[in-house]
Amino acid sequence: MIAEDSVLLREGLATLLSDAGFEVIAQVGDADDLMLKVRSYKPDVVIADVRMPPTQTDEGAVAAAAIRAEHPEIGVLLLSQGVELTHAMRLFSEHPDGFGYLLKDRVVDVDDFLDAVRRVGKGGTAVDPEVVARLLGRRGAGDPVDELTGRERSVLELMAEGRSNQGIGKKLFLSPKTVETHIHAIFRKLGLATAADDHRRVLAVLAFLSRQG
């Protein structure tokens, strides 16, 4: 389901998703209609603009929070014109699984956008790299992130975006074993307990960033 007040962008997203094999079951232009359609259709994923009518402030974000509270099984991918950390981190801290936050500019990178939709639909996360960079840039003096090497920081950024170990290796041209070694080092330095499941590790890193941001 797509919630976007710009008809041009809404139709463009619908075409893009349909061509990639997704079924777009509804398109809406405001938050009230979004909530009505969500309750009626129960989509797997909702893609919504943060700012929607009537005030063009945070209607989309408020609707996203309501959807996550009422229907935690529905993935929500928010699109924003700019980085709004307050909305992003509040929603991540409350319901980090099945949630994504991307800048609208990211839609032009079709493969990454479609990958983000798939991850959110499967209960994973998709955080815009710019949001991650802002969070990491806000670390205080003596923060354990400062102890990370440049390569470990790059791995952490990709983990926080929601990338799998395979995805990290592809982006950084690293072997699976090397990626695992970096991840173990990151968790050790950040004081985070390791977990057998990669998705849980991603959520732990996001929780760490949220608490420290």
Disulfide bonds with the S-S distance in Angstrom:
none
